[in-house]
């Protein structure tokens, strides 16, 4: 995946980061555009068009796992999906027939 830097803009008194992420929906991995609030706009930065350095650093820190590939899409599945696809099938292998019935 290509390295992304995101897009930082002001909205309703906040610096907001716009980025894309792979998410798991209905069993399929899809790519979605998302937004994350980074920090409130300080009074001395109200006239700035570009985000200050500390806000840009926050954005880089937030995007680092996505850019390195350490963010796991399967970690976004619900508990119910995990239980049905991973947990219960692994239990059935280890349990005796009489225990599985109960």
C-alpha positions as CSV (number, residue, x, y, z in Angstrom):
1,X,0.0,0.0,0.0
2,X,1.2,3.5,-0.8
3,X,2.3,5.7,2.1
4,X,-0.3,8.3,2.9
5,X,0.1,11.6,4.6
6,X,-3.5,12.5,4.9
7,X,-5.1,15.9,4.5
8,X,-5.3,18.3,7.5
9,X,-8.0,21.0,7.5
10,X,-10.0,23.1,9.9
11,X,-13.6,22.3,10.7
12,X,-15.8,23.7,13.5
13,X,-12.8,24.8,15.6
14,X,-10.8,21.6,15.2
15,X,-7.9,20.5,13.1
16,X,-9.2,17.4,11.3
17,X,-7.2,14.6,9.5
18,X,-8.8,13.0,6.4
19,X,-7.3,9.6,5.6
20,X,-8.2,6.2,4.0
21,X,-8.3,2.9,5.8
22,X,-9.2,-0.7,5.0
23,X,-12.1,-1.9,7.1
24,X,-13.9,-5.2,7.5
25,X,-17.7,-4.9,6.6
26,X,-20.0,-7.9,6.1
27,X,-17.0,-10.2,5.9
28,X,-15.3,-8.2,3.1
29,X,-12.4,-5.7,3.3
30,X,-13.3,-2.3,1.8
31,X,-11.4,0.9,1.7
32,X,-13.1,3.9,3.3
33,X,-12.3,7.6,3.7
34,X,-12.4,8.6,7.3
35,X,-11.8,11.7,9.4
36,X,-10.2,12.1,12.9
37,X,-10.2,15.1,15.1
38,X,-6.6,15.9,16.1
39,X,-6.7,19.1,18.3
40,X,-8.7,22.2,18.8
41,X,-7.6,25.3,16.8
42,X,-5.7,27.6,19.2
43,X,-6.7,31.3,19.2
44,X,-3.3,32.3,17.8
45,X,-3.8,29.8,14.9
46,X,-7.3,30.9,13.7
47,X,-5.9,32.8,10.7
48,X,-3.5,30.0,9.6
49,X,-4.3,28.1,6.4
50,X,-1.9,25.3,7.1
51,X,-1.8,23.3,10.4
52,X,1.0,24.1,12.8
53,X,3.9,21.6,13.2
54,X,2.6,20.0,16.4
55,X,-0.7,19.1,14.7
56,X,1.2,17.7,11.7
57,X,3.2,15.6,14.1
58,X,0.0,14.3,15.7
59,X,-1.2,13.3,12.2
60,X,2.0,11.5,11.4
61,X,1.9,9.6,14.7
62,X,-1.7,8.6,14.0
63,X,-0.9,7.4,10.4
64,X,2.3,5.6,11.3
65,X,0.7,2.1,11.9
66,X,-1.3,2.4,8.7
67,X,1.8,3.3,6.7
68,X,4.0,0.6,8.2
69,X,1.3,-2.0,7.6
70,X,1.0,-3.0,11.3
71,X,-2.7,-2.0,11.4
72,X,-4.6,-5.3,11.1
73,X,-7.9,-5.1,9.2
74,X,-9.2,-8.3,10.8
75,X,-8.8,-6.6,14.2
76,X,-11.9,-4.5,13.4
77,X,-14.3,-7.4,13.4
78,X,-17.0,-7.6,16.0
79,X,-17.0,-9.9,19.0
80,X,-19.8,-12.0,17.6
81,X,-18.0,-12.5,14.3
82,X,-14.8,-13.5,16.2
83,X,-16.7,-15.9,18.4
84,X,-18.4,-17.6,15.4
85,X,-15.4,-17.7,13.1
86,X,-12.5,-18.3,15.5
87,X,-13.4,-19.1,19.1
88,X,-16.1,-21.7,18.9
89,X,-14.5,-23.7,16.1
90,X,-11.2,-23.9,18.1
91,X,-13.2,-25.0,21.2
92,X,-14.9,-27.8,19.4
93,X,-11.6,-29.4,18.6
94,X,-10.5,-29.5,22.2
95,X,-13.7,-30.5,23.9
96,X,-15.2,-34.0,24.3
97,X,-18.5,-34.9,22.7
98,X,-20.4,-34.9,26.0
99,X,-19.1,-31.4,26.8
100,X,-20.0,-30.0,23.4
101,X,-23.6,-31.2,23.8
102,X,-24.0,-29.2,27.0
